[in-house]
Amino acid sequence: DVESQSALGRLDGAGVDCRSVPQSNEGAARCVMIYHGNQRLAWSTAHADVMPTDLDSLFDGVTHLVVASVWSNWTETLLGAAKSRDIPCSLIGEAAPESLRYVWHTAVVDEHQREALNGPSATTLVITRAAQGAVIVEGSAEFNLPATTAKVVDTTGAGDTFGGTFLARRLLGDTVRDAAKTAADVAARACEGWGAWAAFNHNQPLR
């Protein structure tokens, strides 16, 4: 639909190649958020169960696989294909019980998921704690990252924004501390408008 094409166009403009994204005749996924005082309720439609095909073409040029928020049959297929090609894999967002079967390059989960699953295992583990910031564990080193101050309007997408920014900055060569600080700043921007796009509509460019 027009909204989906607009979003894909913005990703393309940001340098994200979406040509391998499978197409489906099913309606686009929708999520409804309802706020009432300090409560927030959410409903979302089921995601299209589209199995990836032609994995050789799909993984051509891929140097890192990221699993974000949703776990389905296609997740196992992609992880198996990435492992057979020695492509590192990271987890951002919802840590499903199945994620415990893997050792991740980087895993970013919230503190409730971490406690519920007692995992996942990762070379770099980031545990987000909302307004309390995050705890980052890498090997024997552990440090606390304070949250960046924000005028909060909507926290939807802030966790994924933090995780995606953190991983991107690490893969671009930032230290763990520098990547975490940038991620906290961008996540704070995401909270200052409706939806996660607020972080990326900011006039001040990231380095």
C-alpha positions as CSV (number, residue, x, y, z in Angstrom):
1,D,0.0,0.0,0.0
2,V,1.0,3.6,-0.2
3,E,2.2,3.8,3.4
4,S,4.3,0.7,3.0
5,Q,5.9,2.0,-0.2
6,S,6.7,5.3,1.6
7,A,8.4,3.5,4.4
8,L,10.4,1.3,2.0
9,G,11.3,4.4,0.0
10,R,12.7,6.0,3.2
11,L,14.8,2.9,3.9
12,D,16.1,2.9,0.4
13,G,17.0,6.6,0.7
14,A,19.0,5.7,3.9
15,G,20.9,3.0,2.0
16,V,19.0,-0.1,3.1
17,D,18.6,-2.5,0.2
18,C,15.1,-4.0,0.4
19,R,15.1,-5.8,-3.0
20,S,15.3,-9.3,-1.3
21,V,12.3,-8.6,1.0
22,P,9.6,-11.2,0.1
23,Q,6.4,-9.8,-1.2
24,S,3.0,-11.1,0.0
25,N,-0.6,-10.6,-1.1
26,E,-1.6,-10.6,2.6
27,G,-2.5,-7.2,4.2
28,A,0.3,-5.3,5.7
29,A,0.9,-6.0,9.4
30,R,-0.8,-3.5,11.7
31,C,-0.2,-2.6,15.4
32,V,-2.7,-0.6,17.5
33,M,-1.4,1.1,20.6
34,I,-3.8,2.5,23.2
35,Y,-2.6,4.8,26.0
36,H,-4.6,5.5,29.2
37,G,-2.7,7.3,31.9
38,N,0.3,5.1,32.8
39,Q,-1.1,2.1,31.0
40,R,-0.4,1.0,27.4
41,L,-2.2,-1.8,25.6
42,A,-1.2,-3.2,22.2
43,W,-2.7,-5.4,19.6
44,S,-1.0,-6.5,16.4
45,T,-2.0,-8.6,13.3
46,A,-0.1,-11.8,12.6
47,H,3.0,-11.5,10.4
48,A,2.9,-13.1,7.0
49,D,4.5,-16.6,7.2
50,V,6.7,-16.2,4.1
51,M,9.5,-18.7,3.9
52,P,12.7,-17.4,2.2
53,T,13.7,-19.0,-1.1
54,D,17.0,-18.9,-3.0
55,L,19.1,-18.5,0.0
56,D,22.3,-18.2,-2.0
57,S,21.0,-15.0,-3.6
58,L,19.5,-13.8,-0.4
59,F,22.8,-14.1,1.5
60,D,24.9,-12.7,-1.4
61,G,27.0,-9.9,0.1
62,V,25.5,-10.3,3.6
63,T,28.1,-9.9,6.4
64,H,25.8,-10.0,9.4
65,L,22.3,-11.3,10.1
66,V,20.1,-9.6,12.7
67,V,17.0,-11.2,14.1
68,A,14.7,-8.4,15.4
69,S,11.5,-8.9,17.5
70,V,9.8,-11.8,15.7
71,W,10.6,-15.5,15.8
72,S,9.0,-17.8,13.3
73,N,9.8,-20.8,11.0
74,W,11.8,-18.6,8.7
75,T,14.0,-17.5,11.5
76,E,15.4,-21.0,12.0
77,T,15.9,-21.3,8.2
78,L,17.8,-18.0,8.0
79,L,19.9,-18.7,11.1
80,G,20.9,-22.2,9.8
81,A,21.9,-20.7,6.4
82,A,23.9,-17.9,8.1
83,K,25.7,-20.5,10.3
84,S,26.6,-22.6,7.3
85,R,28.2,-19.5,5.7
86,D,30.0,-18.4,8.9
87,I,28.0,-15.2,9.0
88,P,27.7,-13.8,12.6
89,C,24.2,-13.3,13.9
90,S,22.8,-10.8,16.4
91,L,19.5,-10.6,18.3
92,I,17.6,-7.3,19.0
93,G,14.3,-7.1,20.7
94,E,12.2,-10.0,21.8
95,A,14.2,-12.9,23.0
96,A,12.1,-16.0,22.3
97,P,12.9,-19.2,24.2
98,E,14.3,-20.6,21.0
99,S,17.0,-17.9,21.0
100,L,18.7,-19.8,23.9
101,R,19.9,-22.4,21.5
102,Y,22.3,-19.9,19.9
103,V,25.4,-17.9,21.0
104,W,24.9,-14.5,19.5
105,H,27.5,-11.9,18.3
106,T,25.4,-9.2,20.0
107,A,22.1,-9.6,21.9
108,V,20.0,-6.6,23.1
109,V,17.1,-7.5,25.3
110,D,15.2,-5.8,28.1
111,E,15.7,-6.7,31.8
112,H,12.4,-8.6,32.0
113,Q,13.2,-10.9,29.1
114,R,16.7,-11.5,30.5
115,E,15.3,-12.5,33.9
116,A,12.5,-14.6,32.4
117,L,14.8,-16.6,30.1
118,N,18.1,-16.4,32.1
119,G,19.7,-15.6,28.7
120,P,20.5,-15.4,25.9
121,S,24.2,-16.0,25.5
122,A,26.2,-13.5,23.5
123,T,29.7,-12.1,23.0
124,T,28.2,-8.7,23.8
125,L,25.0,-8.7,25.9
126,V,23.1,-5.5,26.3
127,I,20.3,-5.4,28.9
128,T,18.1,-2.3,28.5
129,R,16.4,-0.9,31.6
130,A,14.2,1.9,30.1
131,A,14.8,5.2,32.0
132,Q,17.5,3.5,34.1
133,G,19.7,3.1,31.0
134,A,21.4,-0.2,30.2
135,V,23.9,-2.7,31.5
136,I,26.4,-4.0,29.0
137,V,28.4,-7.2,29.5
138,E,31.3,-8.1,27.2
139,G,33.4,-11.0,28.4
140,S,34.4,-10.3,32.0
141,A,33.8,-6.5,31.6
142,E,30.5,-5.0,32.7
143,F,29.4,-1.4,32.9
144,N,26.2,0.7,33.4
145,L,25.1,3.2,30.8
146,P,22.8,6.0,32.0
147,A,19.8,6.9,29.8
148,T,19.9,10.1,27.8
149,T,17.4,12.7,29.1
150,A,14.4,13.1,26.8
151,K,11.1,14.9,26.8
152,V,9.1,11.7,26.5
153,V,6.1,11.6,24.1
154,D,6.0,7.9,23.1
155,T,8.5,5.1,23.9
156,T,7.3,2.9,21.1
157,G,10.3,1.7,19.1
158,A,12.9,3.1,21.5
159,G,14.3,-0.3,22.4
160,D,14.7,-1.4,18.8
161,T,16.2,2.0,17.9
162,F,18.7,1.6,20.7
163,G,19.6,-1.9,19.7
164,G,19.9,-1.2,16.0
165,T,22.0,1.9,16.5
166,F,24.3,0.1,19.0
167,L,25.0,-2.8,16.7
168,A,25.5,-0.5,13.6
169,R,28.0,1.7,15.5
170,R,29.9,-1.4,16.8
171,L,30.1,-2.8,13.2
172,L,31.4,0.5,12.0
173,G,34.2,0.3,14.5
174,D,33.0,2.2,17.6
175,T,34.0,1.0,21.1
176,V,31.3,-0.5,23.2
177,R,31.0,2.7,25.3
178,D,30.9,5.0,22.3
179,A,28.3,2.9,20.5
180,A,26.2,2.7,23.7
181,K,26.3,6.4,24.2
182,T,25.2,7.1,20.6
183,A,22.5,4.5,20.9
184,A,21.2,6.1,24.1
185,D,21.1,9.5,22.4
186,V,19.2,8.2,19.3
187,A,16.8,6.2,21.5
188,A,16.0,9.4,23.5
189,R,15.1,11.1,20.2
190,A,12.8,8.2,19.4
191,C,10.9,8.9,22.6
192,E,10.3,12.6,21.7
193,G,7.8,11.9,19.0
194,W,5.2,9.3,18.0
195,G,6.7,6.1,16.7
196,A,10.4,5.3,16.1
197,W,10.8,7.5,13.1
198,A,11.1,10.5,15.4
199,A,14.7,9.5,16.0
200,F,15.6,9.7,12.3
201,N,13.7,12.9,11.4
202,H,16.1,14.9,13.6
203,N,18.0,17.6,11.8
204,Q,21.3,17.0,13.7
205,P,23.1,14.2,11.7
206,L,24.8,11.4,13.5
207,R,28.6,11.1,13.0
